[in-house]
């Protein structure tokens, strides 16, 4: 029977429970999605470069967390569930640290803690999804969990924008974020059992990483994935501040308008997630990533135009976020599905940890590079987005080469 683009996939019940928990967690994170950089620059008084660097430091601890998580999720003792619980608990503490941060050192501490929590989180949750789905279901399973992430993020952005507009209570948002992590911890503890048997997990230790890095296809993929996660980081950490300071030839958008744009971006991500996954399912994962790369280029060019135009800045900003929404919803499930398919079962945590390390690299490079650009002249800030669009050509060349490698395997 032919299925339409909006069908409901038949997946393991635990995937739906995990998706519900991720929705709750991302709802909390969405509260501070676009306001973190604005708050610490505009109200606390830290420079854009310093805030960009502080946000980027989460990637330092994130690297450590991801390395640990790869081995922990594959180990007989820790497994997926215990690692996931530890990750969520650390993230709750990090959100509270950011709630009280009032200078650069405490901002760095909060971000380092958050990076550790996020680093532990992603390999554990992505491995759980892979465990609970067949190869034929895997792209759809990752799509559902990413859809839950986007729905939660959207709800959080709406509430966060309302709280800022009404009460200007930025710090309250970080406290609510911490509470959402604690609620997610309860869901994992009571409703999500270990997704693998100890007999199917390995005790490779460092050898597991050495084995993974002998996979030539994985190494090729890592190069382009760092580029694409750098693109992804621009949306949450660089673009909001750019729109605040440089949109419409330096006039800038008010914060409620930026919140509305981000909300529209996330809403579009939600409604297009399943249709795009279904429509592109006939393509190989590497070719799907090529489609995503093209959408990133379009988004970057429109972002530059939003600053260069005096009258149509809002239109170009909306089109930019439309391109970013399409690019991101295509990218995330395809990337995870590709890596899960490459990975042997006993090394699934390590492979997905390596995939997640690309996010750590991208989220360090992106905010740091973008923060420096935004401390320059308007012309340089606008040209930054054009330069980002130009790098997509390199990504497409690498993805084409990867596709040939996968086809010949």
N, C-alpha and C positions, 0 to 999 in steps of 0.2 A: 504494500500500500504506500502510495506517495505521501510524504509528510511535508507540511508547509513550513515556512521559515520560522514560525513562532511556536512549533511544537514543544511539548514538555518532555525532555529526555527521561528515559527509564534508567535511573542510577541507583546505586546502593543507598539505603536509608541513611547511613552514616555520613555520606557526602552532603546530603541535605542538612543534617544537623551541624556539620562543620561549617557549611555555608551560612547557616543562621548565626553561628558564633562569630564568623568573620564579618558578617554584616554589622553586628553589634559593635565589634571592635573598631571597624572602620568608621562607624557613626561617630565614635569618640574622636578618632583621628581627624575626621572631617571638620570638627569644630575649629581646629587650628590650621587647616589645610592652607589657606591663603593668607592668614593673618600673622603667622609666626614672624616672618621677616619684617613685615610692616610694623608690627608692635615693637620689636626690639630696635628698629631703626628710628621710627618716627616718635615713639613715646619714651623708650628707655634711653635713647640717644647714642646707640652704638653705630659705628659707620657701616655702610653697605658692605665694604670689603671684609670687615671684621665679622659681621653677621654671616656673610656667605661662607667665610672660613669656618666659623663655629658650627654652622649647619653641616658643612662638609666633614667636620671631625667625627661625626656619627659614623662615617664610612670607615674610620680607623678602627674603632672598636667593633664595627660591623664585620670587618674582615676576620677579626679574632673569633667573633661569634659564629660566623658562617663556617670557618674551619672546624671549630669545635662541634658544631651542629652536624656537619657531614659525617664525622666519625661517630658521634653520639647516636644519631638516628639509625645508623647501621649496626650499632653494637648490641650485644645480647642483653646488657643490663639496662641501658637507657631507653632505647627504642624511640618510636615517634612520639608517643603520648607524654612520657616524662620530660622529654626535651621541649615539647610544645608548652607544657605547664610552666617550666622554668622561664621560657622566653616571655610568656605573657606576664608573669609576676615581675620580672625585671622591667618590662615596659611600663607597668603601673607605677613603679618607683620613679622611673625617668620622667613621666608626666608630672608627678608631684614636684620633682626637682625643677622642672621648667616653670612651674607655677610660682615658685618663690625666687627665681633667678632675676637679679636686678643689675648685673654687671657682666662683663665679658667672661671672667673665669667661671662663674656659676652657670652661664649659658653653655659654655663648653662642657662642663660636667654633666648637665642635663642631656645634652646631645650625645655625649659618649655613652651614657647609660642607655639612651634610646637606641643607639646604634647596636649595642650588645644584644638588647632584647630583640630587635628586628633581625639581627644576624642569626640568632638561634631559631627564630620563628620560621623563616621561609623554607629552609630545607626540610624541616619537620612537617610543616603543613602540606608542602608540595609532594613530599614522599607519601604522605597519607592518602592524598588524592590518587596518586599513581597506583598505590596498593589496592585501592577499593574500586578500580575501574579496569576494564579490559582494554587492550590496545585500540580496539575499534571505538570504544566509548571515551577514550582519554581526552581527546580534544574537547568533547562536549562537557566532560566533567570539569576540566579546567575553566571552560567558558562559564559554567554555572557558578563556580566559586569566585571567579573574577567579577561576574555580574553582581553577586552578593556584596563584594568589596565596593563596587561602584554605587550600588543603591545606598549602602551605609554611608559612604563618603558624601553622596549628594545630600542625604538627610542632615548630616552633620554640618555641611557648608551652609545650608539654609538656616539652621538653628544658630550657628556661629555668627552668621551675618546679622541675624535679628538681634542677638544679644549685644553685639558691638554697636548696632544702630540705636538701640534703645538705652542701653546702660553703659556702653563703652567698657564692659567688664572683661577685658582680655584674659586676666589671670583665672577667672572662674572657668573658662573654657578648658584650661589644662587640668583643673581639678575634675571636671566631668569626664575628661578623657581618661584619667586614672581610674575612675569608677567603672567606666566601660570595659577596661582591661580586666578588672577584678571580676566583673560579671562573666566575661568570656572564660576566665580561669575556672569559674564554677561550672560552666557548660562542659568544658573539657574534662574536668574531674568526674562529673556525675554521668555524662552522656556519651563520651567518646572513648571506647576501649582501644587498646593497642591494636593497630591494623595489621601487624604481621606476627607470625610465630617466631620464637627465639631461634628455632632451627633454620629458618630462612634468612636470618641476619648473619653477617660475617663478623669476624674479629680481625680485620685487615690492618687496622691502625694506619700508620704512615704508608704501608705498602698499598693500601687502597688508593691513596692519592697518587702514588707512583704509577699504578696500573692505569688510572684514569688519564693521566697526562701522556700516556703512550698512545692514546686514541687520537689519530691525526684529524679525524672529522670533528672531534670535540674542540681541538685546538683552533681550527679554522673558524669554527662557530664563535669561540670566545672573543676573537678579534672584533667581529662585527657586533657582537652583543654588547660589548663595552660602549661602542659608539651609540647604539640604540638606547641604552639605559641613560647615557649622557643626555640624549634628546629628551627622554622622559622626565629627567630631573628639571628641565627648564620650565615645565608647566607649573609645578608647585612651588619652586623656590626662586625663580628668576622673573618669569613673566608677570606675576602680580605686582612686584615692585616696579618693573618697567612700565606697566600701565599706569601705576600711581604717579610716576615722576615724569615720564616722557611721552605718553600718549597725546595725540593731537598737537604735535609740535611743542611739547613741553607743558601744555595746560594740565594734563593728567586727568584721570578719572577719580571720582570720589569712591571711598571704600564700599558703600552699598552697591554701586554700579559694578565694581570689580567682583563683589560677591555674587551679583546676578549673572555676570558672564561665566564665572566658574560653575555656578549652579546649572546654567544652561549647558555648559560643556559636559558636566557629569550626567545630566538628564539625557543628553544625546548618546553618551556612552552606554547608558542603561538600555535605551530602547533599540540601539543598533547591535548590541552584543550578540544575541542569539541569531538574528538574521544574517549578520556578516559571517559568523562562524559557519552557519549552514551553507551560505552561498559560496564560500571559499573552501569548503571541505574537500572538494574534488582536486584541489591543488596540493602539491607537496608542501611540507611545512616551510622549507627554504623559500619557495616561491611566494607563499603567503607573507613571509617577512619582507620580500621585495616590494609587495604592494604596500605594506606598512611604511617602508622607507620613503616611498614616493609621497605618501600622505604627510609624513613629517616635513619633507621639503616644502610642500605647499603651505603648511602651517607656519613655517619659519618666514617665508616670504611675506605672508599676510601680516605677521607680527611686526616686521620692519615697516610695512606700509601704515600700520596703525599709529606709528610715531611720526611718520613723514607727512601724513595728511592732516590738514587743519579742520576739514569739515566732515570727512568720512572715517575718522579714526575709530569710532564705535563699530561701524560696519566691518572694517578690516580686522578689528580685534575679535569680533564674533566669528568671522570666517576663519581666522587663525585658530581659534579654539575648536571650531568644527573640524578642521584638518587634524588637530592634535587628538581629538576624541576618536576619530576614525582610526588614526595610526595606533593609538594605545590599545584599543579594544581588539584590534587585529593582532598586535604584537604579542601581548602577554600569554594568551593560551597557546599560541603556536610555538613560542619559545620553550615553554615548559614541556609541552607535548613532545617536541623534537628531542629534548635532552632525555626525558624519561624513556623514550624509545631507544635511544643510543645506549642507555645504561644497562649493564647486567643487574639482575634483581638484587644480588648481595652487595652491589655498589651503588644502588639507587640514591641513597642519601648523599654520598660523596659527589656523584655527578650533579645532582640538583644543588648541592652546596657550591660547587664550582660555578654553576649557572647563576646562583644568587650572589656570588662574589663579583660578578660583572655589575650587578646593581650597586654594590658598595663602591666599586670604582667609578661608575657613572655618576653616582650621587655625591662623590667627592669632587670629581672633575667639573661637573655641571655648575653647582653653586659657586665654587671658587672662581671659575672662569667668568661666569656671568656676573658675579659681584664686582670683579675688577672692571668689567665692561661698563657696568652701570655707574661707576664712580668717575667715568670719563665724560667727554662732551656728548651732546645729543646725537651728533653725526656718527660717532663711534658706537654709541649704544644701538642706533638703528642698523649700522653696518654689521654689527655682531650677528644679527639674525640672518642677514644675507650670507655671511660666512658659514653659519651653521647649515644653511640650505645647500651650500656648495659641497660640504663634506658628504652629503648623501650619495653623490656619484661614486665615491670610494666605497661606501657601504654596499652599493648595488653590484660593483665589480666583485667584491668578496663573496657576496651571497650567490652570485652566478657561479663562481668557482666551487662553492660549497655544494650547490645543487648538482653539479656534474659529479662531484665526489660521491654524493649520496646515491645518485642514479647508477653509478658504476659499481657500487658495493654489492 
